[in-house]
Amino acid sequence: MLEQYDDLLTAEEACEALKMGKNALYALLGSGELKAFRNGRVWRIPKEAVIEFVYTRCRLK
């Protein structure tokens, strides 16, 4: 699913992978619905968190 990405995605990469805009992504990050951490002002999103988010949203798990 996300083989072309490293284990940690930037916000831009996560937007590309999830096919959503930055505002929607930052809303998910701010609410905690998409698990991630901040390093200063930069968000880092684990690839596994993106996969888990998609499965949860699609009710596959």
N, CA, C and O atoms as a CHARMM CRD file, in Angstrom:
* protein
*
  244
    1    1 MET  N      0.81800  -1.20200   0.00000 PROA 1      0.00000
    2    1 MET  CA     0.00000   0.00000   0.00000 PROA 1      0.00000
    3    1 MET  C      0.85900   1.26300   0.00000 PROA 1      0.00000
    4    1 MET  O      0.63800   2.17800  -0.79300 PROA 1      0.00000
    5    2 LEU  N      1.83900   1.29900   0.89800 PROA 2      0.00000
    6    2 LEU  CA     2.69400   2.48700   1.00900 PROA 2      0.00000
    7    2 LEU  C      4.16400   2.10400   0.87800 PROA 2      0.00000
    8    2 LEU  O      5.01800   2.65900   1.57000 PROA 2      0.00000
    9    3 GLU  N      4.45400   1.16700   0.00300 PROA 3      0.00000
   10    3 GLU  CA     5.82000   0.64400  -0.11200 PROA 3      0.00000
   11    3 GLU  C      6.84000   1.70200  -0.50900 PROA 3      0.00000
   12    3 GLU  O      8.00800   1.59900  -0.13300 PROA 3      0.00000
   13    4 GLN  N      6.42600   2.71400  -1.25900 PROA 4      0.00000
   14    4 GLN  CA     7.37900   3.70400  -1.75100 PROA 4      0.00000
   15    4 GLN  C      7.78600   4.72300  -0.68100 PROA 4      0.00000
   16    4 GLN  O      8.67400   5.54100  -0.92400 PROA 4      0.00000
   17    5 TYR  N      7.15400   4.68800   0.49600 PROA 5      0.00000
   18    5 TYR  CA     7.45000   5.65600   1.54800 PROA 5      0.00000
   19    5 TYR  C      8.33000   5.03800   2.63000 PROA 5      0.00000
   20    5 TYR  O      8.32500   3.82400   2.83800 PROA 5      0.00000
   21    6 ASP  N      9.08700   5.89900   3.31700 PROA 6      0.00000
   22    6 ASP  CA     9.86800   5.47000   4.47200 PROA 6      0.00000
   23    6 ASP  C      8.92700   5.15400   5.62000 PROA 6      0.00000
   24    6 ASP  O      7.71300   5.31500   5.49600 PROA 6      0.00000
   25    7 ASP  N      9.48700   4.70000   6.74800 PROA 7      0.00000
   26    7 ASP  CA     8.66800   4.35600   7.91800 PROA 7      0.00000
   27    7 ASP  C      8.00400   5.56900   8.54800 PROA 7      0.00000
   28    7 ASP  O      6.94400   5.44900   9.16300 PROA 7      0.00000
   29    8 LEU  N      8.62500   6.75100   8.39700 PROA 8      0.00000
   30    8 LEU  CA     8.03900   8.00100   8.89300 PROA 8      0.00000
   31    8 LEU  C      7.74300   8.90100   7.71600 PROA 8      0.00000
   32    8 LEU  O      8.61600   9.16300   6.88800 PROA 8      0.00000
   33    9 LEU  N      6.50800   9.37600   7.64000 PROA 9      0.00000
   34    9 LEU  CA     6.09700  10.23900   6.54300 PROA 9      0.00000
   35    9 LEU  C      6.05100  11.68600   7.00600 PROA 9      0.00000
   36    9 LEU  O      5.76100  11.96700   8.16900 PROA 9      0.00000
   37   10 THR  N      6.33600  12.58900   6.10300 PROA 10     0.00000
   38   10 THR  CA     6.12400  14.01100   6.36500 PROA 10     0.00000
   39   10 THR  C      4.64200  14.30200   6.12600 PROA 10     0.00000
   40   10 THR  O      3.91200  13.44900   5.62000 PROA 10     0.00000
   41   11 ALA  N      4.20800  15.49100   6.48700 PROA 11     0.00000
   42   11 ALA  CA     2.81900  15.88300   6.25400 PROA 11     0.00000
   43   11 ALA  C      2.50100  15.86100   4.76000 PROA 11     0.00000
   44   11 ALA  O      1.41800  15.43700   4.35800 PROA 11     0.00000
   45   12 GLU  N      3.43500  16.31400   3.95200 PROA 12     0.00000
   46   12 GLU  CA     3.21900  16.33300   2.51000 PROA 12     0.00000
   47   12 GLU  C      3.06700  14.91900   1.95000 PROA 12     0.00000
   48   12 GLU  O      2.19800  14.66700   1.11600 PROA 12     0.00000
   49   13 GLU  N      3.91300  14.00000   2.41200 PROA 13     0.00000
   50   13 GLU  CA     3.82200  12.61600   1.95500 PROA 13     0.00000
   51   13 GLU  C      2.51600  11.97200   2.40600 PROA 13     0.00000
   52   13 GLU  O      1.89200  11.22300   1.65500 PROA 13     0.00000
   53   14 ALA  N      2.10800  12.27100   3.64000 PROA 14     0.00000
   54   14 ALA  CA     0.85000  11.72100   4.15000 PROA 14     0.00000
   55   14 ALA  C     -0.33300  12.25500   3.34400 PROA 14     0.00000
   56   14 ALA  O     -1.26700  11.50900   3.05100 PROA 14     0.00000
   57   15 CYS  N     -0.30000  13.52800   2.98800 PROA 15     0.00000
   58   15 CYS  CA    -1.35400  14.10000   2.13600 PROA 15     0.00000
   59   15 CYS  C     -1.41900  13.37500   0.80900 PROA 15     0.00000
   60   15 CYS  O     -2.50100  13.05100   0.32000 PROA 15     0.00000
   61   16 GLU  N     -0.27100  13.12500   0.23600 PROA 16     0.00000
   62   16 GLU  CA    -0.20100  12.42900  -1.04900 PROA 16     0.00000
   63   16 GLU  C     -0.72600  11.00000  -0.91800 PROA 16     0.00000
   64   16 GLU  O     -1.50000  10.54200  -1.75800 PROA 16     0.00000
   65   17 ALA  N     -0.30800  10.29900   0.13200 PROA 17     0.00000
   66   17 ALA  CA    -0.70900   8.90500   0.31900 PROA 17     0.00000
   67   17 ALA  C     -2.20600   8.78500   0.58900 PROA 17     0.00000
   68   17 ALA  O     -2.85600   7.86200   0.09900 PROA 17     0.00000
   69   18 LEU  N     -2.75400   9.72000   1.37000 PROA 18     0.00000
   70   18 LEU  CA    -4.17400   9.67000   1.72100 PROA 18     0.00000
   71   18 LEU  C     -5.05500  10.41200   0.72900 PROA 18     0.00000
   72   18 LEU  O     -6.28200  10.36900   0.81900 PROA 18     0.00000
   73   19 LYS  N     -4.41600  11.09500  -0.22300 PROA 19     0.00000
   74   19 LYS  CA    -5.13300  11.87300  -1.23500 PROA 19     0.00000
   75   19 LYS  C     -6.09900  12.86400  -0.59500 PROA 19     0.00000
   76   19 LYS  O     -7.29300  12.89400  -0.89300 PROA 19     0.00000
   77   20 MET  N     -5.52600  13.67900   0.30300 PROA 20     0.00000
   78   20 MET  CA    -6.31000  14.72300   0.97100 PROA 20     0.00000
   79   20 MET  C     -5.47600  15.97500   1.08700 PROA 20     0.00000
   80   20 MET  O     -4.25600  15.93400   0.93200 PROA 20     0.00000
   81   21 GLY  N     -6.12200  17.07200   1.35600 PROA 21     0.00000
   82   21 GLY  CA    -5.44700  18.34900   1.48900 PROA 21     0.00000
   83   21 GLY  C     -4.80000  18.51800   2.85100 PROA 21     0.00000
   84   21 GLY  O     -5.05600  17.76500   3.79000 PROA 21     0.00000
   85   22 LYS  N     -3.95200  19.53500   2.92400 PROA 22     0.00000
   86   22 LYS  CA    -3.23100  19.78900   4.17100 PROA 22     0.00000
   87   22 LYS  C     -4.16200  20.15500   5.31600 PROA 22     0.00000
   88   22 LYS  O     -3.94800  19.71000   6.44400 PROA 22     0.00000
   89   23 ASN  N     -5.19200  20.95600   5.05300 PROA 23     0.00000
   90   23 ASN  CA    -6.10700  21.35000   6.12200 PROA 23     0.00000
   91   23 ASN  C     -6.79800  20.14100   6.73400 PROA 23     0.00000
   92   23 ASN  O     -6.93000  20.05400   7.95500 PROA 23     0.00000
   93   24 ALA  N     -7.23300  19.22000   5.90700 PROA 24     0.00000
   94   24 ALA  CA    -7.88800  18.00200   6.40400 PROA 24     0.00000
   95   24 ALA  C     -6.90300  17.15400   7.20200 PROA 24     0.00000
   96   24 ALA  O     -7.25300  16.61100   8.24900 PROA 24     0.00000
   97   25 LEU  N     -5.67300  17.04100   6.70700 PROA 25     0.00000
   98   25 LEU  CA    -4.66500  16.25600   7.41300 PROA 25     0.00000
   99   25 LEU  C     -4.35100  16.87400   8.77200 PROA 25     0.00000
  100   25 LEU  O     -4.30300  16.17000   9.78000 PROA 25     0.00000
  101   26 TYR  N     -4.13700  18.18600   8.80000 PROA 26     0.00000
  102   26 TYR  CA    -3.80900  18.83400  10.07200 PROA 26     0.00000
  103   26 TYR  C     -4.96300  18.75500  11.05300 PROA 26     0.00000
  104   26 TYR  O     -4.72700  18.71600  12.26100 PROA 26     0.00000
  105   27 ALA  N     -6.20300  18.72900  10.58100 PROA 27     0.00000
  106   27 ALA  CA    -7.36000  18.53500  11.46500 PROA 27     0.00000
  107   27 ALA  C     -7.31600  17.14400  12.09300 PROA 27     0.00000
  108   27 ALA  O     -7.59000  16.99100  13.28400 PROA 27     0.00000
  109   28 LEU  N     -6.97400  16.12900  11.29800 PROA 28     0.00000
  110   28 LEU  CA    -6.85900  14.76600  11.82500 PROA 28     0.00000
  111   28 LEU  C     -5.71500  14.65200  12.82500 PROA 28     0.00000
  112   28 LEU  O     -5.84400  13.97800  13.84800 PROA 28     0.00000
  113   29 LEU  N     -4.60900  15.30300  12.53500 PROA 29     0.00000
  114   29 LEU  CA    -3.46400  15.27400  13.44600 PROA 29     0.00000
  115   29 LEU  C     -3.79400  15.99200  14.75100 PROA 29     0.00000
  116   29 LEU  O     -3.46800  15.50400  15.83400 PROA 29     0.00000
  117   30 GLY  N     -4.43900  17.14700  14.64600 PROA 30     0.00000
  118   30 GLY  CA    -4.78800  17.92400  15.83100 PROA 30     0.00000
  119   30 GLY  C     -5.78400  17.22200  16.73400 PROA 30     0.00000
  120   30 GLY  O     -5.72000  17.35500  17.95600 PROA 30     0.00000
  121   31 SER  N     -6.70900  16.47100  16.13700 PROA 31     0.00000
  122   31 SER  CA    -7.71900  15.76000  16.92300 PROA 31     0.00000
  123   31 SER  C     -7.18300  14.45700  17.51100 PROA 31     0.00000
  124   31 SER  O     -7.78800  13.88900  18.41900 PROA 31     0.00000
  125   32 GLY  N     -6.05800  13.98900  16.99700 PROA 32     0.00000
  126   32 GLY  CA    -5.50100  12.72700  17.45900 PROA 32     0.00000
  127   32 GLY  C     -6.06600  11.52300  16.73100 PROA 32     0.00000
  128   32 GLY  O     -5.71300  10.38700  17.04900 PROA 32     0.00000
  129   33 GLU  N     -6.93800  11.75200  15.75900 PROA 33     0.00000
  130   33 GLU  CA    -7.52300  10.65400  15.00200 PROA 33     0.00000
  131   33 GLU  C     -6.45700   9.93700  14.17400 PROA 33     0.00000
  132   33 GLU  O     -6.53500   8.72600  13.96800 PROA 33     0.00000
  133   34 LEU  N     -5.47700  10.67900  13.70900 PROA 34     0.00000
  134   34 LEU  CA    -4.32700  10.11000  13.01700 PROA 34     0.00000
  135   34 LEU  C     -3.13400  10.27900  13.95600 PROA 34     0.00000
  136   34 LEU  O     -2.72600  11.40100  14.25900 PROA 34     0.00000
  137   35 LYS  N     -2.58900   9.17400  14.40400 PROA 35     0.00000
  138   35 LYS  CA    -1.49800   9.19500  15.37700 PROA 35     0.00000
  139   35 LYS  C     -0.20400   9.67100  14.73600 PROA 35     0.00000
  140   35 LYS  O      0.19500   9.19300  13.67400 PROA 35     0.00000
  141   36 ALA  N      0.44000  10.61600  15.39700 PROA 36     0.00000
  142   36 ALA  CA     1.69300  11.17700  14.89600 PROA 36     0.00000
  143   36 ALA  C      2.36800  11.92200  16.03100 PROA 36     0.00000
  144   36 ALA  O      1.82500  12.02500  17.13100 PROA 36     0.00000
  145   37 PHE  N      3.54800  12.43800  15.75800 PROA 37     0.00000
  146   37 PHE  CA     4.24500  13.26000  16.74300 PROA 37     0.00000
  147   37 PHE  C      4.87100  14.45100  16.04600 PROA 37     0.00000
  148   37 PHE  O      5.08600  14.46000  14.83400 PROA 37     0.00000
  149   38 ARG  N      5.15200  15.44900  16.85300 PROA 38     0.00000
  150   38 ARG  CA     5.78100  16.66600  16.32400 PROA 38     0.00000
  151   38 ARG  C      7.21500  16.75000  16.79300 PROA 38     0.00000
  152   38 ARG  O      7.53400  16.45200  17.94400 PROA 38     0.00000
  153   39 ASN  N      8.06300  17.15800  15.89000 PROA 39     0.00000
  154   39 ASN  CA     9.44700  17.44800  16.20600 PROA 39     0.00000
  155   39 ASN  C      9.61400  18.93800  15.93300 PROA 39     0.00000
  156   39 ASN  O      9.91900  19.34300  14.81100 PROA 39     0.00000
  157   40 GLY  N      9.41200  19.74100  16.96200 PROA 40     0.00000
  158   40 GLY  CA     9.37600  21.18300  16.76900 PROA 40     0.00000
  159   40 GLY  C      8.09200  21.54300  16.05700 PROA 40     0.00000
  160   40 GLY  O      7.00300  21.30100  16.57600 PROA 40     0.00000
  161   41 ARG  N      8.20800  22.12300  14.86700 PROA 41     0.00000
  162   41 ARG  CA     7.02300  22.49400  14.09600 PROA 41     0.00000
  163   41 ARG  C      6.67800  21.47200  13.01500 PROA 41     0.00000
  164   41 ARG  O      5.70700  21.64400  12.27900 PROA 41     0.00000
  165   42 VAL  N      7.47600  20.41000  12.92400 PROA 42     0.00000
  166   42 VAL  CA     7.33500  19.43700  11.84300 PROA 42     0.00000
  167   42 VAL  C      6.63400  18.17300  12.35700 PROA 42     0.00000
  168   42 VAL  O      7.04900  17.58500  13.35600 PROA 42     0.00000
  169   43 TRP  N      5.57600  17.76700  11.66500 PROA 43     0.00000
  170   43 TRP  CA     4.87300  16.53600  11.99200 PROA 43     0.00000
  171   43 TRP  C      5.57200  15.35600  11.34300 PROA 43     0.00000
  172   43 TRP  O      6.05500  15.45200  10.21400 PROA 43     0.00000
  173   44 ARG  N      5.62500  14.23800  12.06600 PROA 44     0.00000
  174   44 ARG  CA     6.11600  12.97300  11.53600 PROA 44     0.00000
  175   44 ARG  C      5.01600  11.94500  11.78000 PROA 44     0.00000
  176   44 ARG  O      4.55900  11.76300  12.90800 PROA 44     0.00000
  177   45 ILE  N      4.60600  11.28800  10.72300 PROA 45     0.00000
  178   45 ILE  CA     3.50100  10.34900  10.79400 PROA 45     0.00000
  179   45 ILE  C      4.02700   8.95700  10.47800 PROA 45     0.00000
  180   45 ILE  O      4.52100   8.72200   9.37500 PROA 45     0.00000
  181   46 PRO  N      3.93000   8.02100  11.43600 PROA 46     0.00000
  182   46 PRO  CA     4.37400   6.65600  11.14700 PROA 46     0.00000
  183   46 PRO  C      3.52600   6.02100  10.04800 PROA 46     0.00000
  184   46 PRO  O      2.30900   6.20300  10.00100 PROA 46     0.00000
  185   47 LYS  N      4.18100   5.28300   9.17800 PROA 47     0.00000
  186   47 LYS  CA     3.48100   4.61100   8.08000 PROA 47     0.00000
  187   47 LYS  C      2.39800   3.68600   8.62600 PROA 47     0.00000
  188   47 LYS  O      1.31400   3.59200   8.05100 PROA 47     0.00000
  189   48 GLU  N      2.68500   3.00400   9.73000 PROA 48     0.00000
  190   48 GLU  CA     1.71200   2.09600  10.34000 PROA 48     0.00000
  191   48 GLU  C      0.47500   2.85000  10.82600 PROA 48     0.00000
  192   48 GLU  O     -0.62900   2.30600  10.79500 PROA 48     0.00000
  193   49 ALA  N      0.64400   4.09300  11.27400 PROA 49     0.00000
  194   49 ALA  CA    -0.49400   4.89400  11.71300 PROA 49     0.00000
  195   49 ALA  C     -1.39700   5.24500  10.53900 PROA 49     0.00000
  196   49 ALA  O     -2.61900   5.28700  10.68300 PROA 49     0.00000
  197   50 VAL  N     -0.80500   5.49400   9.38500 PROA 50     0.00000
  198   50 VAL  CA    -1.58900   5.79000   8.18400 PROA 50     0.00000
  199   50 VAL  C     -2.38200   4.55500   7.76900 PROA 50     0.00000
  200   50 VAL  O     -3.56400   4.65900   7.44300 PROA 50     0.00000
  201   51 ILE  N     -1.74800   3.40000   7.77800 PROA 51     0.00000
  202   51 ILE  CA    -2.42100   2.15300   7.40800 PROA 51     0.00000
  203   51 ILE  C     -3.55500   1.85900   8.38500 PROA 51     0.00000
  204   51 ILE  O     -4.65600   1.49600   7.97100 PROA 51     0.00000
  205   52 GLU  N     -3.28800   2.01300   9.67500 PROA 52     0.00000
  206   52 GLU  CA    -4.31900   1.78500  10.69500 PROA 52     0.00000
  207   52 GLU  C     -5.49400   2.75600  10.52200 PROA 52     0.00000
  208   52 GLU  O     -6.65300   2.36800  10.67100 PROA 52     0.00000
  209   53 PHE  N     -5.19000   3.99900  10.21100 PROA 53     0.00000
  210   53 PHE  CA    -6.23900   5.00400   9.98700 PROA 53     0.00000
  211   53 PHE  C     -7.13400   4.60100   8.82400 PROA 53     0.00000
  212   53 PHE  O     -8.35700   4.70100   8.92500 PROA 53     0.00000
  213   54 VAL  N     -6.54600   4.14700   7.72600 PROA 54     0.00000
  214   54 VAL  CA    -7.33000   3.75200   6.55300 PROA 54     0.00000
  215   54 VAL  C     -8.20300   2.54500   6.90000 PROA 54     0.00000
  216   54 VAL  O     -9.38800   2.52400   6.56800 PROA 54     0.00000
  217   55 TYR  N     -7.63000   1.55200   7.55800 PROA 55     0.00000
  218   55 TYR  CA    -8.40400   0.37000   7.93100 PROA 55     0.00000
  219   55 TYR  C     -9.54600   0.73400   8.87400 PROA 55     0.00000
  220   55 TYR  O    -10.65000   0.20500   8.73800 PROA 55     0.00000
  221   56 THR  N     -9.29700   1.62400   9.81900 PROA 56     0.00000
  222   56 THR  CA   -10.33600   2.03200  10.76100 PROA 56     0.00000
  223   56 THR  C    -11.43900   2.80800  10.04800 PROA 56     0.00000
  224   56 THR  O    -12.62100   2.56800  10.29200 PROA 56     0.00000
  225   57 ARG  N    -11.06500   3.72600   9.17800 PROA 57     0.00000
  226   57 ARG  CA   -12.04900   4.52000   8.44000 PROA 57     0.00000
  227   57 ARG  C    -12.89900   3.65400   7.51600 PROA 57     0.00000
  228   57 ARG  O    -14.08200   3.92600   7.31600 PROA 57     0.00000
  229   58 CYS  N    -12.29900   2.62100   6.96000 PROA 58     0.00000
  230   58 CYS  CA   -13.02500   1.74000   6.04300 PROA 58     0.00000
  231   58 CYS  C    -13.69600   0.57100   6.78700 PROA 58     0.00000
  232   58 CYS  O    -14.39100  -0.25000   6.18800 PROA 58     0.00000
  233   59 ARG  N    -13.47100   0.52400   8.08700 PROA 59     0.00000
  234   59 ARG  CA   -14.02100  -0.53700   8.94500 PROA 59     0.00000
  235   59 ARG  C    -13.59500  -1.92400   8.46500 PROA 59     0.00000
  236   59 ARG  O    -14.39000  -2.86300   8.41300 PROA 59     0.00000
  237   60 LEU  N    -12.32500  -2.01500   8.12200 PROA 60     0.00000
  238   60 LEU  CA   -11.76700  -3.29000   7.68000 PROA 60     0.00000
  239   60 LEU  C    -11.21900  -4.10900   8.84000 PROA 60     0.00000
  240   60 LEU  O    -11.01700  -5.31500   8.70600 PROA 60     0.00000
  241   61 LYS  N    -10.98000  -3.47200   9.96500 PROA 61     0.00000
  242   61 LYS  CA   -10.48100  -4.18800  11.15300 PROA 61     0.00000
  243   61 LYS  C    -11.45500  -4.06900  12.26800 PROA 61     0.00000
  244   61 LYS  O    -11.22000  -4.60100  13.35300 PROA 61     0.00000
